[in-house]
Amino acid sequence: MKNLIIYAHPNSASLNHFFKQTVVESLLQSGQEVVVRDLNEISFNPVLSLEDMNGQRMRKVTDDVKTEQDFITWADQIIFIYPIWWTGMPAIMKGYIDRVFSYGFAYRYDQGVQKGLLAGKQTVIINSHGKSNAEYETMGMDKALALTSDTGIFKYSGLEIKQHFYFDKADRASSENILEWTKQIKMLFEEKVICD
């Protein structure tokens, strides 16, 4: 299986970086192909410009966007790894979605009916956040996050969501928490290998 990891966190000592390394190691050990697009490392420009907007209307994109779209086209499975900041994606990840998931590539409308164009691809989303899952449930934020990201972006584009991890209280995670999360991540990718 061809796996594309789209990763957004500037700190190489972060928990998210550890998750990325865990995923990469698990996939490589199972003999799968892996490409990592570290958005901070490649200095991805997240700003949707007027040039981008005009180009998208004509189904033309800039070279940097075309590169990212080619990686998505190549992949069977796309793994997004990023923290939840201010109840949403980091700006660089949101900008990636704005620019790369363009009209005619990730979705289109056929006679007024929306169609996701990334159908047939699976996705796994790994998020960390500071609040507890219980706090998010009380606030309704768990449903809001699922609606805005899972439904509004990933499913909208036709991706099949295999798993969406929300690892909570990440800024004060214990070694036991991290061990458990690591097991969950490894188990998912081991199951994927078996299923395929």
Secondary structure, DSSP 8 states (H G I E B T S, - for coil): -EEEEEE--S-TTSHHHHHHHHHHHHHHHTT-EEEEEETTTTT------HHHHHHHHTT---HHHHHHHHHHHH-SEEEEEEE-BTTB--HHHHHHHHHHS-BTTTEEEETTEEEES-TT-EEEEEEE-SS-HHHHHHHTHHHHHIIIIIIIIIITTT-EEEEEEEE-SGGG--HHHHHHHHHHHHHHHHHHHHH-
